[in-house]
Amino acid sequence: MNQIAIVTTTLPSSMLINEVIMFKSKFVEAKLSACAQSNNINSTYSWNDKLVSEDEWRIIFKTTTNRVDELISAITKAHPYDIPQIVHRTEIATKEYSTWVEEQVS
């Protein structure tokens, strides 16, 4: 099957775009992720018994199911948040795209 893993995290909006690019690029350069995308979002959540709503960066990584645990570990170590939101899921991709992802992280 043509499965890939999608790993998502968030970063503080106080990070400048070049800092965000540096953060996500290190995982692509290390061949833990084939691709990383970023966009601005607004998150609302409870933190220390207070309702918080703030802008953040959403980072989406594409990797193989074989490399997902290693990628998550590396993100956790490099992450600026005390408790980073890191989630992952498996998706079905086209054969061509899943092959490309596999080639990039091998």
N, C-alpha and C positions, 0 to 999 in steps of 0.2 A: 504494500500500500504506500501511497505517496504522502506520508505524514511528516509534518514539521512541528516544531515547538515554538510557540509565541510566548515571550516573557515580557511582562510589563512592570514598570516601576515609575515612581514620580520623583522629581527633584524640586527643590525650592525655586520659586520664581526670582529670588534674588540672584541666582546664578546667571551670569551673562551668557549670551549665545555661544561665545567662543569657549567658555567653561563647559557648557553642555556638550558641545561638539567634542571637546577633549575627553569628557567622561565617557561618552558612548563610543568614541573611536578606539579607545584602549581595548575594548572587548572585540571589536572587529579585527584590529591589528593582532590580537592574541589568538585569533581564529576560534574564539568561543561563540561568535555571532557572525552570520553572513551579512547581516544588514541591521542598521539601527535607525529608527525614525523618531522625530521629536515634534511635539506641538504643545501649545499653551492650552491649559484647561483651568477650570475653577473647581475646587474640591470643598465639600462641606462635610465636617466630621466632628466628633466629640473628642476633646483632648483635655486631660486634667479637669474633668467635670465641667468643661465649658464648650459651647457650640462655636466652632471655628469655620469660617469660610474664607478661603484664600486661593490666589492664583498659584499654579504650579506648572512644571514641565512634565508632560507624559512622555516616557521613553518606551518604545516598543522594539524588542529585539527578535530576530528570526534565527533559529538554530535548529539542530537536529535533536531528536528525542534522546540520543546518546550523550549529547553535550549539555543538556539542560541543567543537571545538578551542578556541574562544574561552573557554568555561567552564573547560576544563582549564588553560588558560594563567592565567586569573584565580585559580583555586584554588591553583595552584603558587606564584604570587607572594604570596598571603596565608597560605600554610601555615606552621605553626610547626616542622614536622619538616625535618631536613636532606634526607632522601630520602622524600618522602611517597608513600604507597601511593595511587595514583590509577589506577583501571581503569574501562573503559567497555565497554558492549555495546549492541547494537541489539535492541530487542524489538518484537514486534507487539502493538499495543494496539487497543482498540475504536476505531471511527471517531470516536465522540463524544469519547473521552478524548484521542486524538491531535490532534483539532481544538482542544480546549481547551488542550493544551500549546502548540500552534502559536500560538494567540491570545495566550497569556501571555508568550511570548518575542519577539513581533513588535513 
